[in-house]
Amino acid sequence: MKVSMFARAALPLIGLGLLIGGAGCAGSNPPPGAGPPGACPPPQDRDAICIQVVVWAKHPGTGQCCQYGNPCVAPEGWETFYSLEECEQAP
C-alpha cells in the first residue's frame, strides 16, 4: 500500500490531536468496574482553561469512581485522580 507524503506527515499530528483533545473520553460513562452505566453525573459546563488529561473523580458519598475528560469538568467537591486504580484505592 502506497502512502502519500502528506498522509505520512499528518498521521502523527492526528494522533497527537486525539491525545490532547481527549477524544474518546466519555464523562457520563464510567470505565469498566466503576459502577452501573449512566450512574455518573454528566461533565460540568465550566468556562475555564484546563489541562486536557483524563481523570477519575470519586463520589464523596458512595465512593464510586467516574471518568471525565479533564479535572475542570468533574463534579464540584469530588476528589480527582489520574488512574482508576488510584481512585478506587483512595479512602
PEVEN-V385385 format. One record per pair of residues at least 6 apart in sequence whose ideal C-beta (glycine too) atoms are under 8 Angstrom apart, sorted by the first residue. I is the first residue (numbers start at 0). GAP is how many residues later the second one is. Records with the same first field share a line. If there is no record, write none. Layout:
I = GAP, GAP
This chain:
16 = 6
17 = 6
19 = 32
20 = 31
21 = 30, 31, 32, 47, 48
24 = 29, 42, 43, 44
25 = 41
26 = 13, 15, 16, 39, 40, 41, 42, 46
27 = 10, 12, 13, 14, 15
28 = 8, 9, 11, 38
29 = 6, 7, 9, 10, 34, 35, 36, 37
30 = 25, 34, 36, 53
32 = 51, 55
33 = 6, 22, 30, 31, 32, 33, 50, 53, 54
34 = 29, 30, 31
38 = 25, 27
39 = 24, 26, 27
40 = 25, 34
42 = 25, 26, 30, 31
43 = 28, 29, 30, 31, 32
44 = 28
45 = 26, 27
47 = 24
49 = 20, 21, 22, 23
50 = 19, 20
51 = 17, 18
52 = 17, 18, 29
53 = 13, 14, 15, 16, 28
54 = 12, 13, 15, 16, 19, 25, 26, 27
55 = 9, 10, 11, 12, 24, 25, 26, 27, 28, 30, 31
56 = 8, 9, 11, 17, 18, 21, 22, 23, 24, 30
57 = 6, 7, 20, 21, 22, 23, 29, 32
58 = 6, 7, 16, 19
59 = 17, 18, 19
64 = 16, 19, 22, 23
65 = 8, 9, 12
66 = 17
67 = 6, 12
70 = 9
73 = 6
78 = 11
80 = 6, 9
